[in-house]
Amino acid sequence: MRYVLLDRITTLEPPALARGIKCVSLSDDVFVDHFPGHPIMPGALILEGLAQLGGVLLEATMRDKGRHDLHALLTMVDRAKFRRMVRPGDRLELEAHGLRARDEGGQVRVLARLDGELATEAELTFVFVQVKNPVVLAKRKEYLRVWLTGSAEEP
């Protein structure tokens, strides 16, 4: 994953809710070109952070149903609205609300807030793909551990 746009998961309650944090930093690669002298986080990357959180919620929902081999891939973005600019130094509070999860895929409603005010919202649809590669499965577990605990080490 080139862009990890989720710093921490603070709440994971499948199938209903996940909350997370993205701290936006001037050192993020995207600000070299977007835009010099006027850095703004692209809406597509805000959506990607929300999709990463939503995917974690859907995957956790399926793990609770005994499916530990599924990876959520974003397929559709509906009703996306960008209400506030996101700049370096901002702390995005991300939320994903589970709408549905089935064997073939799922859907979440996502929100991003800045200082308690709505910055971005959308509905995201995912398809599930089966992952059999043990290296990929291990990497996914490592990311989840870091997002939930701040450490890649198993307890």
CORGIQUI-V473880 format. One record per helix or strand. SS is the DSSP state (2 for helix, 1 for strand). FROM is the first residue (numbers start at 0). TO is the last residue. Records with the same first field share a line. If there is no record, write none. Layout:
SS->FROM-TO  FROM-TO
This chain:
1->7-12  16-22  69-81  90-101  104-113  116-129
2->28-31  42-63  133-148
